[in-house]
């Protein structure tokens, strides 16, 4: 099963405003069979990673799932476990006004194995 991560993303406020208030995740299943996806979101509290998102769901063959997660933390990370190499994941931060935060843009090739 592929295990993927965004890595730890820094999201400290600049002039009192965080670059990202949410993280949008787009998951596509290019396989000919349904795929299972687990999404876990963590925020950093001192030296500890704290789990705050834990979602498990299926995507039909050729299907797409869109998710949006709270991200107003100084540092956060998302991990994805999928049961198919044909599943592609992209993620991008969005500001409180809905604008894309380029600092938190991860295309499928940038979501790393862990």
C-alpha positions, 0 to 999 in steps of 0.5 A: 500500500502506498503511504504518502505525506505532505511533509510538515508544512509551516503556516505561521502568521505573517502580519497576523494572517496565516497563509492557509486557513484550510487545506484542499485535497483532490484525490483521483482514482485512475484504476479500473477498481475501487480504491481505499483511501485513509487521510490523517491530518496532524498539527504540531504541538511543541514536540508532539504531532497531534492527530486531528483528522482521521478519515477512511473512504472508498473512491470508485474506479475513475472517481474523484474525491474532494476534501477540505480540512481546517489548517489554522495551525503553525505547522501541520502535516497530512498523510495518505494511505491508499491501496493502489498506485493509480491513486493521485493526490494533490493538495493546496492551502487556501487563505481565509478569502479562498485564494490559493496559498502557493506556499502550500501547493503540492502536486501529485509528484510532490506528495512524498512516500513515507 
